[in-house]
Amino acid sequence: MLKGRNIICYSRTNWFDDYAKTVIELMKVFSEENRVLYVDYQFTWKDALQRLLKGEQNPNFWQILGLKDRIQAYPQDKGGTLYLFTPPAILPTNFLPQGALYERLHRWNVKRVNRAIRKAMKRLDMGEDTVLINSFNPDFGAYSKGEIPNSLEIYHCYDEIGAADWAAKHGAPAEAHYLPMVDATVVTSAGLLKSKSPQTPQCFLVKNGVNYDLFHSGYTEEAKAPIIGYVGAIDFRSDYDLLQECFKSYPDYEFHFVGKVMEEQIEEILKQYPNVKLLGSKPAKDLPAFLKTCAVGIIPFEINEFTKGVYPLKINEYLATGIPVVSTRFGELSDFENIASLHEDAQGFAQALKWEIENDSTAKRQERAQFAKQNSWYGRVDEFSEIINQLEKSLHGSESATS
């Protein structure tokens, strides 16, 4: 692992959301041996006020307003401290079309946030010998060149931004502009490696991992009731026709969903079925106990342009608890060919649920857990560290990075 370095992670991911997040898990591990400043999601004034009015006050609401210290220290269980930085609220611009007004207001937002980041860097004594990792935030990265001192700039891409309705309008053009500007891009799936490699100087694959110790705490070899479990955002990625076929095929099975339902229409579909339970969001620490009650974990994603770039966190989380996994073949999942049940149609998916429940065994559970152990976040950070070392040696002739 990289040691003794300064790392700034400029992210689009909200630290306080109730689900496991790739970049946060990576930065937690990095912070055990390095000084990490994690720049949290950039809330607009509209975002912040709407949450307050709905009673959904973010835990760092007063930091967003600048009424409390924007830097919060989070000691890690195995040593080290991660520093969470809450940027000042910005102007809402996403509703605007591409054009001069958007450019002008967005540049103002970027400068406002970057000015605050530089102050935080000064307080933490982080100089120019800093690794900057921009995690899926090309909207800011494309306008930040030269604004944040760094020795190396890496774009961390974990989704196909051009296929995401919520990000495509401004995110896709910004990413196209940003990819050639960085020293390298690190992606999380083979699909993204294929699509991003031609656009950036160098491109590397570091797949998603799992907090093995946490999720393996949900391991059991006891027989389970026929509960089919799903963990994650309940959103546009899933195939609801496929799910409804499963609900109808197995009225005696219960289908439990843990995660935020992102659209009212989706909630209406799911609530039609008496064997479906929506359990809401749960913090990551509570997920192993939930999965311990499940006989099977599912990933019912649609097969489309967006999902083909996804390497789902949940697949290794399920496996770490030992439960069977049934998934659609939505992307490059060859790593899981012999450990999970992968299907291209609803009928095969539905039939696999019954087969996996009836044919599970202690030996299979042990094999699944051992497979997941090989995909821990510590291994992924070692891979990421080696990429940083290689880049610095090739780009700057640096001998300062050590593993």
N, C-alpha and C positions, 0 to 999 in steps of 0.2 A: 504493500500500500504506500501511496505517496505520504511523505512525512515532513512536518515542519514548514509547510507552505501556507500562503494566504490564498483563499478561494472565495470568490464572490459568485453567488448564484442568483442571476436575474431571472425571476420566474413569473409564470402566469398562473401558478398553482397556489391556491389559498391554504396556508398552513393549517387552519382550524377546521377544514371540512372533515366530515366523519367517514373517511374511507382511506385506504392505503394509497399512497401516491409515490410513483417511481422516483421523482426527483428528490422528494423529502427523505425517502429511505436511503438513497445514495448519499445525500448530504449529512445525514445523521452518522453514517459510518465514516465518511471522510473526516468529520469533525472530531473523531476520537484521536486523530494524529495530526490534524491541521487546524488552522484558524479559519472558520467558515462563517461568512456573512450571507445569510439567506434573505434576499429581497422578496418580500411577500407580494401577493396579488395587489395590483394597483387599482384600488377602489375609486370610482368616481364619486363626486358629491351626491349624485342621484342614488347610486348604489347604497351609500352609507345611510342616507336619510330614509330611504325606503325600508331598509332593514330595521332601522330604529322604530319607524312607525308601525311596522308589522310585529314588533316585539321579537325580532330575530337579531338582536344586537350582537355583533361580532365580538368575541372576547377582547379584541384589540381596538375596539371602537374609539376609545379616548386617544389612543396612539394615532389613529387615522386623522383625528382632528388636531393633533399636535398638543393635546392637553396632558399627556403623559409621555415619558421617555420613549422614543421610537425604537430604541434598542433594548431587547429583552434577551437575557442569557438563559440558555437551556442546557444544564449539565447532562451528559449522556451516561447511561447506566454503566458502560464499560470504560468510562474516563473521557476527558475532553469536554469542551463546551461549544455548542452551536449558538451563534448570535442571530436572532431573528430581528430583521429591520422592517418596520412598517412605514411605507412611503406616505407622503402627504396625499390627501384627496386630489383628484384631477378632474378636469372638465369632461363631461360625456361627449364623445365624438363618434362613436361607432354607428350611430343612426345616420350620420352624414354620408353622402355619396363621395366617391373619390373626386378630388378636385382641389382648388386653391384654398377654400375655406377649411376643409379637412386638414390639409397639409399644414396650414398656419397654426391651427389650434392644437393639432397633434404634436407639432414641434415644440410648442409651448409646454405641453404636458411632459414631454420627454425631458426637456431641460429642467423643469421643476423637480422631477423625480431624481434625475442624475445629480443635480446640485445637492440634494439631500443625501444621496449615496456617498458623494465625495466627503461630506462632513462626517458621516458615519465612519468611513474609511480612516479619516484623520484621527478620530477618537480612538479607534482600535489599532492605530499605528500600522495600517496596511498600506504599504508603499506601491511602487509601480511594478515590483516583481510579484504580480498577482495573476492567478489563473482566473479568467472570467468565463463562466459557463452560463450561456443564455439558454434557459430551458423553455422551449416552445413559445418564446415571446419575440418573434421577429418584428412585430409592430414597433417595439421599442428598440430592438437591436439595429434595425435598418437606419434609425435616426440617431444612433448613439456613438457612431464611430469617432474615436478620439476623445470622447467625453469622460470615460471611466478609465483611469490608468491601468494598464495590464501588460503582461509579457506574452500572453497567449489567450486567444479568444476562440471558444468552441461553442457551436450551436448544438443543443441537445434536442432532438426531434423524436417525439413519441406518438404522433398521430399524423394522418394525411390532412393537412390544414385546408387544402383546396376542396376537400370533400365534406368538410364540416360546415353546416349551414350557419352556425353561430360565429364562425371565425373567418369564413372564406372571403367575404367582401373586402376587408382590408388586410387580413392575415396572409392570404395567398399572394397578392402583389408584393407585400412587404417581404415575405419569405423568398420570393424569386429575386428580389433586390439584395437580400441579406446573405443568402447562401454563398455567393462568390466572394463576399467581403471577409468572411471568417477564415481562421487558419485551418479549421477542419470542422466536420459535422459528425456527431455520434448519433446513431439511430438505434431503435429498439427492436426492429423486425427486419426480416429479409425483404419484405415488400417495400419498406421505406429505403432500405439500402439500394435497391434497384432504381427507385424513382429519384432519389436525391444525389446519388453518386455523380451523374453527369453535370450537376449544377454547382458543385462545391469543390474547392481545391483537393481535399482528401476526405474520404468518408469511411467510417468504421462502425461495426456492429457490436453493441453491448446490449444483450437482451435483458428483459426485466427479470427480477429475482423474487425472493421471498424471505421474510423474517422467519426463518425456520424455527428458531427456539420458541417464538410466540405461537405460531400456528401448530407446531407439533404438540403443544400442550393440550390441543383438542383431539389428540390421537386416542383411539380406543379400538379394541378388538371385539367388543360386545355387539350382539345382533341389534339392528336398528328397526324402529317402526318405519313403514314406507313413507318417509318424508323426503321430498325432493327440494334441495336448497339452491338458492341463487344469492350471490353477494355482489353488490355494485349498483351503480346508478341504473334505474329502470327507465330506459330512454329509447331513442330512435334506433339504436343499434340492434335491438332484439327483433326476432321474427315472431310476431304475435299470432299469425295464422298457425305456425308450427306449435306455439305454446297452447293455443286453444284446442288443437287436435290432441295434445297430451292430456289436457284437463279433462276432455270428454272421454278419452280412451281409458283413463284410470280414475274413476270417481272415488275409489277407495284409497287413493294416494293423496297426500296433502302436499301442496306446493307452497313453500315458504319463501318469500322475497324479502331480503334485507337490503335496504337502500332507499334513496329518495326517488319518488315517482316524479319524473320531470315534466309530464304533460297530463292535463285533466283527461284527455281522450284515452290515454293509456290506462289511467286509473279506472275509468268507466269499463273498459274491456275486462280488466282483471277482476273487478268486483262482481261481475256477473256470475262467477263460479264459486259455489259454496266450499270447494276444496282448495281455494286459494286464500292465503293469508299474507297481507302486507304488513310487515313488522317495523317499517320505518328505518331510519338510519341508525347505525350503531358505531361507536368508536372501534378502532381496530383491535383494541385489547379485549373486546367482548365477542369478536367473531369466532375464535376457536370454540368457545362454549356453545355458540349457535351451531357450528358445523358438526360438533360432537353429536348433535341430535339428528343429523341428516344421514340418510342411506346413500344418497347420490348428490353430487354437485353438478350443476348444469351451466353451459355457456351457449345459449340459444341465439347466437348472433345471426343476422342476415348476411348473405354473401353478396358484398357490393364493393364499390371503390374505396369507401372509407374503411370498412372492416378488414380489407385485405392487408392493410398496413398495421394492424393491431397485434401485439403480443400481450395477451391478457394477464394481468397480475394474478387474477383469481385461480388460474389453472394450477400454479404451483402451491397456492394457499390451500386449495382443496386437497391436492395430493399430499401435502405435509400432514394433514389430519388422517390420511389413509383411506379416505372415501373414494369410490369410483367416480370418474368424470365422464360425462356425456356431453359432447360438443358438436356443433355444426363445423364443417370444414371451411371456415370463412377466410382463412389466410394460410400462410406457410406454417404448418404445424407438424412438420415431419419429425421434429424432436420428440413429439408425443405419440407417434404412430403406434408404438407397442405398449404404451402405458395408459392411454385414454381411448375412449370409444368415439370415433370421429365419423360424421355422416353428412351427406349432401342433400338429404330430403327429409321431410317431416315424418314419413312412415318409418324409415330406418332409425331416426332419432327416438321416436316414441317406443319402438320395439326394444331398443337398447336399454331404456330405463328398467323395464321388467327383467331383462336378461341379467343386467348388472346386479340388481338386488338379489336375484335368485342364485347367482353364481359367485357371489363375493366369498372371500376366504381370508383367514389370518395371514397366509403367505402373500396374497395379493396386496393386502393392506401394508404389510411390511415393505414390500417392493416399491409401492407408490411413495411411501414416506422417504425411503432411501433415495429414490430418484429426485424428490424435491430438495433433499439436503444438498445435493450437488449444485443446486441453483440458488444458493444463498446470496444475500446482498454483499457479503464480504468478498465472495468470489467475483461479483460484478465490479466492485470497487477496485479490486486488484487489476481487472482487465482495463478499466477506465484509467487507472494510474499508469499502467504500462503505455497506453496511448499518449498520455500527457508527456511522459518521459521521452518517448520516441519523437514526438513533435518538437519538443524543446531542443533536443539534440540536433535534429535535422534543420530546424528553422533558425535557431540562435546559437547552436554549438554549446548549449548550456550543460554544465555538469552539476548544477545545483540541485536537480531533482534526484531524490533517492527513493528506492523502493524497499 
